[in-house]
Amino acid sequence: MSTLDVAAGTIRRDETVEIVLLLAFAGGYIDAYTWIIHGVMANAQTANLIFLWVYAMAGDWAKAFHFVPPILAFAVGIVVAAWLRRAVGGRASVISTLVEILLLIAVGILHNRLPDLAGTLGISFVAAMQAAMFVKVEGTVCSTVMITGNMRQAIENVFAVVYGGAPLGTVRRSGIFFALCAVFGFGAAAGAYATKIIPNLALGFPVIALLIVLLRCETTPREVTG
């Protein structure tokens, strides 16, 4: 979707601020959960790759290979998301959200029986699908599973406003990206707290967030007025 589409008031339902903020909360929450329970990152494959090579160079192959499964699961999730977009088109975001919900429920159930398989593989797969499927907010590229790009855009937009000559809507976009960073952080904090207090039920909160996303995507018109 182009900037003109957004300016005219037409926004895809899976690109609304409400949806991406809910997804950012889930993204931060899941990363905190996976790090505390499994010692790997669900979303940040950069960190997993760094840890892999740090331990490999130290000759600690057991710890190094611990970071391989989430990287591979993330890659598979990206492929499945790409296939979904080709197979079902506009329904891909809804179907992928449903798959994410079902997988998180399965991970929660298998948490005590198959922790490594259910958690590391399942959650990284979920993170990959979200990362690949929800990539814009109001027509502008964003991420709901990490904050680096969002922080860059927020700061660049502030600079553009201060420097002068920024296009209409720059302040709003900056606010949205700062909000994404803040909500992701809040999700991580909530995930860390819940995982420490109620580890067996902790994944219920991102499931609720994704259920709201699913319902909003299903009940909101394909394109909504911004």
C-alpha positions in Angstrom: 0.0 0.0 0.0 1.3 3.4 -0.9 1.5 6.5 1.3 -1.2 8.0 -0.9 -3.6 5.2 0.0 -3.0 5.9 3.7 -3.3 9.7 3.2 -6.7 9.1 1.5 -7.9 7.2 4.5 -7.6 3.6 3.3 -5.6 1.3 5.6 -5.4 -2.5 5.4 -7.0 -4.1 8.5 -3.8 -6.0 9.3 -1.8 -2.7 9.2 -3.8 -0.8 11.7 -2.0 0.6 14.8 -4.2 -1.5 17.1 -3.2 -4.7 15.4 0.5 -4.0 15.3 0.6 -2.9 18.9 -1.0 -6.1 20.0 1.5 -8.1 17.9 4.4 -6.1 19.4 3.2 -7.0 22.9 3.0 -10.7 21.9 6.5 -10.4 20.2 8.2 -9.0 23.3 6.4 -11.4 25.6 7.3 -14.5 23.6 11.0 -13.5 23.4 11.2 -13.0 27.2 9.4 -16.4 27.8 11.7 -18.3 25.4 14.9 -16.7 26.8 13.9 -17.5 30.4 12.7 -21.1 29.8 15.0 -22.2 27.0 17.9 -19.8 26.9 17.4 -18.8 23.3 15.7 -15.9 21.5 12.4 -16.6 19.6 12.6 -13.5 17.5 16.1 -12.2 17.5 17.9 -14.7 15.3 20.9 -12.3 15.2 21.5 -12.9 18.9 21.1 -16.7 18.4 23.6 -16.6 15.6 26.1 -14.6 17.7 25.8 -17.0 20.6 26.2 -19.9 18.3 29.5 -18.7 16.9 30.8 -17.4 20.3 30.4 -20.8 21.8 31.6 -22.6 18.7 34.8 -20.5 18.7 35.3 -21.4 22.3 35.0 -25.0 21.5 31.8 -25.5 23.5 29.8 -27.3 20.8 27.0 -28.4 23.1 26.1 -24.8 23.9 26.7 -23.8 20.3 24.3 -26.3 18.8 21.7 -25.3 21.4 21.1 -22.2 19.2 20.8 -24.1 15.9 17.2 -25.4 16.3 15.5 -22.0 16.8 17.4 -20.6 13.7 16.2 -23.5 11.6 12.7 -23.3 12.9 12.6 -19.6 12.2 13.7 -20.3 8.6 10.9 -22.9 8.2 8.4 -20.4 9.5 9.4 -17.8 6.9 9.0 -20.4 4.1 5.5 -21.4 5.4 4.5 -17.8 5.6 5.7 -17.1 2.1 3.7 -20.2 0.9 0.6 -19.0 2.7 0.8 -15.6 0.9 0.9 -17.4 -2.4 -1.7 -20.0 -1.6 -4.4 -17.9 0.1 -3.5 -14.2 -0.7 -5.4 -11.8 1.5 -6.4 -14.5 4.0 -2.8 -15.3 4.8 -2.6 -13.0 7.9 -5.7 -14.4 9.4 -4.7 -18.0 8.8 -1.1 -17.4 10.1 -2.5 -15.8 13.3 -4.7 -18.9 13.8 -1.7 -21.2 13.3 0.3 -19.1 15.8 -2.5 -19.4 18.4 -2.8 -23.2 18.0 1.0 -23.6 18.2 1.3 -21.5 21.3 -1.5 -23.6 23.0 0.3 -26.8 21.9 3.6 -25.4 23.4 1.8 -24.6 26.6 0.4 -28.1 26.8 3.7 -29.8 26.0 5.8 -27.5 28.1 6.6 -30.1 30.8 6.8 -33.2 28.5 8.9 -32.0 25.5 10.2 -28.6 26.5 13.0 -28.3 23.9 10.9 -29.5 21.0 7.8 -27.6 21.9 9.3 -24.4 23.1 12.4 -23.8 21.0 11.1 -25.1 17.7 7.4 -24.2 18.1 7.8 -20.6 19.4 10.6 -19.7 16.8 8.2 -21.0 14.1 5.5 -18.8 15.5 7.8 -15.8 15.7 8.9 -16.3 12.1 5.3 -16.4 10.8 4.5 -13.1 12.6 7.7 -11.5 11.4 7.0 -12.4 7.8 3.2 -11.8 7.7 2.8 -8.5 9.6 5.4 -6.1 8.1 3.6 -2.7 7.9 1.7 -0.2 10.0 -0.5 2.2 8.0 1.5 1.5 4.9 5.0 2.0 6.4 7.4 -0.9 7.0 7.7 -2.0 10.6 8.5 -5.0 12.8 6.4 -6.5 15.6 9.1 -8.9 16.7 12.1 -6.6 17.3 12.6 -2.9 17.9 15.8 -2.0 16.1 14.2 -0.8 12.8 11.3 0.8 14.6 13.6 2.8 16.9 15.6 3.9 13.8 12.5 5.1 12.0 11.1 6.9 15.2 14.4 8.8 15.6 14.7 9.6 11.9 11.1 11.0 11.8 11.8 13.2 14.9 15.0 14.5 13.2 13.0 15.2 10.0 10.5 17.2 12.0 13.1 19.2 13.9 15.2 19.8 10.8 12.1 21.1 8.9 10.3 20.3 5.7 9.0 16.9 7.0 5.9 15.6 5.1 2.5 15.5 6.6 2.0 12.7 9.2 5.7 12.5 10.2 5.0 13.3 13.8 2.3 10.6 13.9 4.5 8.0 12.4 7.2 8.8 14.9 4.8 8.4 17.7 3.6 5.0 16.3 7.2 3.7 16.1 8.0 4.9 19.6 4.8 3.2 20.8 5.8 0.0 19.1 9.2 0.1 21.0 7.5 0.8 24.3 4.8 -1.9 23.9 7.4 -4.5 22.8 9.3 -3.6 26.0 6.2 -3.8 28.1 5.4 -7.2 26.6 8.9 -8.4 27.5 8.5 -7.2 31.0 5.1 -8.9 31.3 6.5 -12.1 29.8 9.4 -12.2 32.2 7.2 -11.6 35.2 4.5 -14.1 34.2 7.1 -16.8 33.3 8.7 -16.5 36.7 5.3 -16.6 38.5 3.2 -18.9 36.4 5.5 -20.7 33.9 2.9 -23.3 33.0 0.2 -20.8 32.2 2.4 -17.9 30.9 1.7 -18.4 27.2 -2.0 -17.7 27.8 -1.4 -13.9 27.6 0.1 -13.8 24.1 -2.6 -16.2 23.0 -5.2 -13.7 24.2 -3.5 -10.9 22.4 -3.4 -13.0 19.2 -7.1 -14.0 19.6 -7.9 -10.3 19.7 -5.9 -9.8 16.5 -7.7 -12.6 14.9 -11.1 -11.3 15.8 -10.2 -7.8 14.7 -9.0 -9.0 11.4 -12.1 -11.0 10.9 -14.7 -8.4 12.0 -13.0 -5.3 10.5 -13.5 -4.5 6.8 -10.7 -5.5 4.5 -9.7 -1.8 4.3 -10.6 0.6 7.1 -10.7 4.3 7.4 -7.7 5.7 9.2 
